[in-house]
Amino acid sequence: MSTQESVMEATASARHVRVTPQKARRVVDLIRGKKAADAVAVLRFAPQSASEPVLKVLQSAIANAKVKADAASEAFDERDLVITAAFVDEGPTMKRFRPRAQGRAGRINKRTSHITVHVAPKDSGKAGTR
């Protein structure tokens, strides 16, 4: 029974996304724990620029769940998917320099993020928590 639950859980991640982790976490916090269809609607209309890469990762996780369900010959309904985990880790920082007054140089940090989203059917998420 636990093998079926693990088959249906799907993950997607995007690495080295040129969005600061702090800004990406604001967007990811909006969708954590929601139904996947509701989260897609929220991200489509969110004004933050970080919502676009998060939306792409979410759609990829949904597609991965569909592929896993097809491979296991199981019924698949996108409306049953729930975001079980979503998090943003800090990626490498690109360091750039800008000329400043009196021959000095000012450092500019261009931060990157690693965005990860896990989706699973509602039933398996409830069975794991109880």
N, C-alpha and C positions, 0 to 999 in steps of 0.2 A: 504494500500500500504506500509506503514511503517512497518507493521508486517512481510511482506514478506522479506523486506530488513534485518530486525533484525534476521529472521530465517536463512538467508543465511550467515550472518557473523559468523565466528567461531574463537575460541580462544584456545590457548594451552599455558601451562606454565610449567616450570621445576623449582623446588625449591631446594635450598641447593646444587647447582652444584659447584663442587670444582674447580672453575675458578675465578680469581679475576674479579670484576666488570669492572675495567678499561680495561682489555684485552678483555672481552666479548663485551663491548661497541664498540670497534674498529671493531669487526666482524659484529655486528648488524647494524652499520652505513653503511656497504657495501650493505645491502639488503633492507633497509627501502624504501618503495615506489615502489619497483620493482614488476614485475610479479612473481608469485610464482615459475613457471617453470624456469625462468631465475635465481632466487635467489638460487634454489636448485643446479643449475649448478655452480654458483659462489662459493657456500659453499663447494661443492665436491672437488674443486681444490684449495681452499684457503689454504695457508701454515700454518696459525695459528692453534694452538691446540684447541682454543675455538670454531672453526668452527664446530667441531663434535657435541657438545651438542646443538648448535644453529640449525644445520641441523635437528637433531632429533625433536626439538620443532616445527620447520617449517613443517616437514612431518606429525607430529601429528596434527597440525592445519589444514592441507589440508585434512587429514583423517576425522577430526571432521566436516569439511564443507561437505564432501561427505555424512556422516551419517545424518547430518541435512537435506540435500537435499533429501535423500532417505526417511526420515521420513515424510517430507512434500510433497512427491511425485512430486518433481520439477526436471526439467532437470539440470544435473550437468556436467560442463566441467572444468576440472582442469586448462586448459589454460586461462580461464577467470579470475582466482583468482589473486588478487593483495594484497600485504602486506600493509594494511592500517595503522597499528601501530606495532612497535617492540621496546621494551625497556628492560633494564637490571637494576634491583634494587639490592642493597647490602643486602646480607643475614648475618646471624650471623658469627662472626669471632671466629675461634678456636685459643686459645692462647697456645703456646707451649714454653718450655724453653730449652735453650742449655747452657751447661757449658762454661764459659769464664775464662779468666785469673784471678788469685788471688782470687779464690773462688766466683766470681760473677756469675750471670746468665743473659744471653741475651734472650730477648723475641722474639719469632717468631710468626707473625700473619699469620694464614692460612685462607684466606678470601674465602667466598662463595658468590654465585650470585643467584638471582631469575630472570630467563629469561622468557619473555612473548611475544607472537606473535599473532597478530590479522590479519585474512585474510577475504576478502569479494570479491564478483564479481566486475568486472570493472564498470558495469552499476550502481550498488547501491552506489559505492564510488563517482562516478561523480554526481549522483543525490543529494547526501548529501552535496557536496561542492558548488553546484550552487545555 
